Amino acid sequence: METNTLTALPALTGHYPATAEQVDFFAQNGYLYLPQVATAQEVAAYRPAIKDAVKRLNTETRKMEDRDTYGKAFLQTMNLWRHDAAVKRYVMAERFAGLAAQLLGVERVRLYHDQALYKEPGGGKTPWHQDQYYWPIDTNRTVTMWMPLIDLTDDMGILTFAAQSHRQGFLENLPISDQSQAVLEDYVQQQGYPVWRPSQMRAGDATFHAGWTLHFAPGNTSNLMREVMTIIYYADGAKVTQPANLNQEQDRQTWFLGLEPGQPAASEINPVLG
């Protein structure tokens, strides 16, 4: 993308005015919904670049009926910021990172990775899971921002949270799967966690959830693609841990570039933000 086109993009700077009550709600419940973290106009400016990067980088070519539950859940493309200058400007946004740091109660956060999660029309549910099951990191101060790039209605698969479930930390050695859906859905019901999701979201609204917060998304029964961009942050100063499963080992190699357990979680692709 040409430099003059980049400079025309919205800067996504400035402080988002999260209240003390909202920060406390996140700490207590493990998730938070915030309206218009980016304006509809700001999102519209970045959406074409994100959409184009997803199209170029997506590797899923199977028909829906030929995929497993994970494959039906979404088209997942990661670290788009390394492939497109406009997407990099979005992912590195001062406003988003500053808000993540505020919610985690830290001065600075680092980028773990971004990922676009596009749920196709007819796409299946995203099973109950904990994100941090995948992450070889020694801090609980982790958060994911989940932002739709278009307006979402309830039939498009909006992220759904089990309030307060993050307080238990690690629960089960379960990747996203039919098994995680069955085991963790039963667990949520047994614990009596309140389950919540917005009935709709506008482009630029965002949810934030902690790494251990249980969450899932229903299938997309609409005739529109659910276009969502996510960014994962963690507190600066965290260290890499010994991988507890094969997925954590894959993440150690991919997102920490093979840093050894005990080293600062600060590879060249984990820049300080905010």
Sequence and secondary structure as in RCSB ss.txt:
>XXXX:A:sequence
METNTLTALPALTGHYPATAEQVDFFAQNGYLYLPQVATAQEVAAYRPAIKDAVKRLNTETRKMEDRDTYGKAFL
QTMNLWRHDAAVKRYVMAERFAGLAAQLLGVERVRLYHDQALYKEPGGGKTPWHQDQYYWPIDTNRTVTMWMPLI
DLTDDMGILTFAAQSHRQGFLENLPISDQSQAVLEDYVQQQGYPVWRPSQMRAGDATFHAGWTLHFAPGNTSNLM
REVMTIIYYADGAKVTQPANLNQEQDRQTWFLGLEPGQPAASEINPVLG
>XXXX:A:secstr
  HHHHHTS    S     HHHHHHHHHHSEEEETTSS HHHHHHHHHHHHHHHHHH    S GGGS HHHHH E
EEE GGGT HHHHHHHT HHHHHHHHHHHT S EEEEEEEEEEB TT   EEEE GGGG  BS S EEEEEEESS
 EEGGG   EEETTGGGG       SSHHHHHHHHHHHHHHT  EE  SEE TT EEEEETT  EEE    SSS 
B EEEEEEEETT BB   SSHHHHHHHHHHSTT  TTSBS  TTS EE 
